[in-house]
Amino acid sequence: MREILIRPRAQLDIESIYIYLAFERSAPKAALDVVEALYSAFERIADLPESGRLFESDDLERVYRRVLAKDYWIYYTFDEESLTVWRIFHVRQDTDNYAIVDF
């Protein structure tokens, strides 16, 4: 299985999702369910990384793939050894090319 690498910005996305759901929406169980779904998705796509949809643009440094977990798009890249999670967005968030940057 590929090693799963979570970039700092993606980790912040996960934490922000949890905080928003648990505290702002007063739904700690839903927050935990979403985070667990995200980590389960990371494991699935590490096994089948080509299952995600391509997401590319001339404005981006690399070609990404994305998969949906609950209501969240997971943007990632992969090679033979690892899967790198770059960003996680809610389906209603605007995900223009500038939102996917390497921090």
N, C-alpha and C positions, 0 to 999 in steps of 0.2 A: 504494500500500500504506500502511496505517496505521503510524504511528510506534509502536514497542513501548516502553512505559514499565514499568520494574520497580521497584515500591515497595521501600524499604529492608528491610522485613520479609520480602518475597518473596526478595530477594537473600540475606538471611541464611538463609532456608529452603534455597535452592540450595546455599550454602556448607556448611550443616549436613549436607545429604544427601551431598554429596561427601566430607566429612570422615568421616562415619559409615561409608560404604561402603568408602572407600579405606583408612582406618586402623583403624577398629574391627572391620570385617569382613575386612580384608586383601584387598580386591578392587578395586584401582585401575582395572582395565579396566572392571569393572561400573560403577564410579563415573563414569567418563568417558562410558560409554554412556548412563547415565541423564541426565546433564547435557546431552549432545548431543540426546537425545530431548526433553527439556524445551524447549530452544531451538528445535528443529524444530517442536514443537507451538505455540510462541509465534508463529512465522511462519505456520503454517497457520491458526490462529484469527484472526490479524490480517487474513487474506484472507476468512475465513468466520466472523466472530465470532458469528453467530446459531446456529452449529452446537452450541454448548455448552448444557447443561441449565441451566434457571433454578434459582437458589438464593436464596430470599427469606424474610424473616421480619419481623414488626413490630418486633423488637428491633434490626434492622440499619438503618443510615443509608441504604443503597442496595441495589438489586437486583444480585446477582452472577450470573454464569454460571460453569459449571465444565466442564472436559473432562479426560479421563483420558489420561495419557502414562506408559507403562510402568505402574508401580504407584502413581502419584502424581496426585492431583487438583490441577488448576490453577484457582484462583479468579480471575476477571477481570471487568472492566467495559470498555465501549468506547463510542466516539462516532465521528463521521465522520472525525476526524483521527488518533485514537490508540486503542491497546489498552493498558489498564493491568492489570498482573499484581499482585494483592494478596497472595496466599498460595499456598503449595504444601504439600499434606499427603499423607502415605502413606495408602493406602486403609484401613489398620488404625488410624490415628490418630482420636481423637475430635475431631470438628469441630463443636462446639457454636457457637452464634452469637457467643460471646465470644472465640472463637479468631480470628475474622476482624475485626481492628481495624486502624485506620490509624495506623502509627507514623511 
